[in-house]
Amino acid sequence: MTGSKEANDLAGKILLKRVKAAKRAKKRFDESGKEVWRYGYSTDYNFEYQNMSNASFKAKVAKTTEAIQIMVPMLMPPNPNRLAAPRAWSTPESMARSERRSAYVNYTVKKTDLSTHSRQVGTDAVIYGRGVAWTGMHPRKGLVCTEWDSVRNLLVDPNAKTWDQVAWIGRERYRPKFEVMDEVKGIPGAAEIVREARSTSKRASDAEAKYDWEQRDTNADCIHYYEIYTRVGIHNDQGGLDWLRAMAKGTGLPTDDKTMAEAALELEESPRKYLITDDGRVIADMDWEIPFFHPKMDSWPCSVLDFYPNPESIWPVSPLESGLGYQRAMNYLATVMMGRIKFSFRTLMAVVKQNRNGLSDDDKFKILEGPDINAMELDIQGDTAKIGDYLQQFDWKNDYIAAAIQAFSFFETLFEKATGLYAILYSGEGQTQSRTAQDASIKDRNSRNRIEDLRDQVARFHSDIARKETFAAGFLLTPETIQPLMGDQAAMEWGTLVPDGATTPEGLMMLYLQNGMDVNAAMERAIQVAPFAYTIDDLAEESDCDIEVSSARRHDLDQQIDAMKELWNQNGTVMLQSMDPIEKAEGYHQLAAYNKLLGLTEAANRLTGLAQHFEQMAMMPMGPPGAPPPGDPTLA
């Protein structure tokens, strides 16, 4: 970071104050998510409300686990297909560039395993209410990618209530020192600060960890630090004028309060990325790797998957939070029932000794065979009694356990209503059997209302990361880096990022001349590059193409297949038997679309070829009335 040691120290204190404020602002979010996580994954069954001295059994009812395991696969699709659809006014070069961008972002989806990262994002979103993924360049693979990171590490401007108001974001990081030093290579003094920073092999909270999942250990020499992306300068924070004063010292400029206040107003807001240690030392002050802050892009390096917003906070709520009370009740009931059940299920009897004549020890041993049989010896002097007076066995109808089970079922139903985890989602049947197909359809549709709403948020999330990956690829990659991956033709059609105003041959020629290229070479190069040149504004505005993400959700595909099957049953055969080549072509197009939905790509391509054949025939002169179209392959 440029500036004196005093200025850097002040900057570190300001940024660390931001971090602490952001952590306080997300406390409710963290605590709620931790409890949901505990019911879903923790191996510690001894929860606070179960610390009963007489409880010999600690129950963990797996309803929350069940909800997570059912909802995440339902919500998160496999790798979706990204499509860069050209604009209506696109030039042939823009259309070719759009096709190459589409091919690239679909290639990286598989190579960087977006499906796995997406599933982790979905798991966080179900547990906490928000999942987060970061877009950038993969450090080893050299590909633009989007990777999951725990939402527990995310920091958001605590003064914001909506994303439009967010002035900065950050994340807490634990990384090996050698990785961080490699990232800040070339920044004066940064590697030394990393090397001198206190080492850690665990989270700071491990010493007083409450949950088993907070434990982490590693054999690498790690550093705990914060990564902050900001659009607003730190001179706007409390203590910002002191930082400006420290920056101005030694320059001969006045440092009085009035001058500093005027300087703060005149400073331009320059988006910056800061790395600071956990004790407030500034490691590095650098540019964003990818300018997502561009006014026409107006985004951040991370994308969030939120399900249910909280109107009082930038942090959402978990879809399972509303079921926590019922989950606690079920755990308590199960703990009480299982802890007491060994007493209720016992067989109690009395071994009667009448007039001092009783059973031998061998006979007593036979009676007491089994761990759930308890007996006592009674000496009856001349009294008469029935065996029922001395035998007590479990009575299901009269025992309190039956009432407890009924109460348990009641809370289970309330949990399902609160969370949307209806039985029909995972068993195909509700609590009562459907008597008609219409009844079953209504149940299925109504039970999926909340799931479909959550799926809409997932679709928006995937659209957002596809848009960012396309922007990042256009900004970071050049024809030289594309050529080994996609070939010479694709490298040329990929295009070249140029400064604003340099997309014409004249502008490019001036740029090349300024870089020392001779006139003839500059002219030749400018004419070659100009048709494929684009600017950062073109990328941010998506002026070449619109980024679309197909819905790869299984439920949607099933609906499309059913709809296409119904359409084909109504008019498909008629179209194929028609003498009109246009109708035949449409019939083959529909059949091709149906095969494509089924995943039969080769068959779909052959049917599309037949459709194109009939479309070409439609433009040819027709023969005598009633004659089949010339070259009709179906009548050969």
C-alpha positions, 0 to 999 in steps of 0.5 A: 500500500502506498503511503507512510507507515502511519497511514497504512496503520490507520488504514488497517484500523479503519478496515478492521473496524469495518470487519468487526461491524460486519460480523456483529451485523450477521450475528443473528444469521450465523446463530440461526444457521448454526442451530439448523446445521447442528440438527442436520449434521452435528454428532453431538446429541447432548443438546442444552435442553436435553441435559436431564439428569435422569435421561439415559438416552439422547435423541436426535430426530433427523427431520432437519437432516431429511429436509436438507437431503431432500431439498438440495437435490430438488433445487440444485440442477446439474450443470446448466447449459449457458447460451450467448444469444446474439442481439438482433442487430449483431454483426457477423463478427459479433455473432461468431464471438457470441458463439465462442463465448457460449462454447467457452463458458459451457466448457469451463462448467465441466472442467471446473466442476461447477455442479459440485460447487453449486450443490455446496452453495445450495446446501448453505442456502438451505441451512443458513438461507444464503449460499455464496460463490466467487467468480474469477480465474482458477489459479491452477487450471487457468480457466474462468470459474465460479467456486463455492466458499462457506457463507460463514466467511462472507462479510457485507457492509453492515449499513446496507439493507439492500444490495443496491446500498452495499458499499463493500464486501469481504470474506474471512480467509485461512490460507497457506502463507505461500499461496498468499505470497504468490498472490501479492507477488510484485507488491512492495513489502506485501510478502514480508508482512505475510511472512511476519504475520502470526501463523495459525493452523486452526480457526481463532474460535477453536479454543472455545469451540462449541460445535464439533464442526468448528474444529479445523487443523492443518499441517500447513503454515497458514495465515488468517486474514480478510479480503475486502472489495470496496467501492467507497474510499476509506476516507469516508469512514470514521478516522478517514480524515486522520488517514488523509492527514497522514497521507498528506504529511511530507508532501507540503500540503496543508493538513488542517481539518478544513483542508482535509474535509475539502480534500475528502469531498473532492476525492474520486471513489476508486474501487480497491481491493485490500488484504489485511491481517486479523490484527489490522495490518494492511498486506496489500492495496490493489485493483480488482482482478475483474472490474465487476464494479463497472457502472453497466455491470454493477456487480461484485466478485461473488454471487449469492443464492438467497431464499427468504429475505429479511426486510430488516437486514441484508442477511436472509433467513433459512427456509428451515428456521421456521421449523426449529421450534418443532424440531426441538420439541421432537427431540425432547419428546424422543429423549423423554420417551426413549429414556423412560421406555425401558421402565414402561416396557418392563414385566413386573411380577411378584414371586409369591411365597405362601405360608413360607413355601416358595420357589426354589432358586433354580425355578426363580432363575427360569422366571427371571430369564430376560433383561426386561423382567423384574421380580420381587418376593412376597410372603403371603400368610394365608391370603388368597390372590390372583396372578394378575395381582402380582403381574404387571405388563406394558399396556399400549392403550393406557400407557403415556407413551402412546400419547407421547407418540401422538404428540410427536406425530403432531409436531412432525406435521407442524414441522412439515407445514413450516418448512414445506417438507411435505411427504409427497415430495419424497414418497409421491404420496401424502398422508391420505391416498389420492382417489383420482388423478386430478386430486393427485395432480392438485396435491403435487402442484400445491405441495411444490409451490414453495419448492418452485419458488426456491427454484426460481431463485436458483435459476436467477443465481445461475444466470448471474454467475453465467453473466459474470463468467462471460464478462470475466472471460472477455476481460481476462482472456485473449486470442493467444490464450484461447487458441490452444484451447479452441483453435485458430478460427475460434481465437480470431473470432474471440476478439480483442479487448481494446480501450474505448474509442479504439475499435475502428481501424484508425483508432487501433492504428494510432494505438499500435503506433503509440506502442512502437509498431511501424506504420505498415505493420500497424495498418495491417494489424488494425485492419485485421483486428478492427472487425473483432475488437470490443471494449469494456463497455461492450462487455458490461452492456452485453451489447453483443449477446444476451446470456441465457441459462437453460433450465436443467431442472428435472421437474421442468424437463418432465413437464416439457417431455409431457407437453411435447408428447401431447403435442405430437399425439395431436398432430405429429402423425398428420404432419408426417403424412402430409403432402406439403413439405413445409408441414412435413418439415414442422413434423420432423422439427417437433420429433427432433425436439422431443428426442433432444429432450430425451437426450437422444442427440444423434437421433435429434440431429438426423431428424433435424436434417430431414426437416431441413431437407423438406424445407429446401424442397419447399423452395423447389418447383412442384410437379403435377398435382397429387405427385409426391414432392421430388426427392421425398426420402420417406417415399423412396 
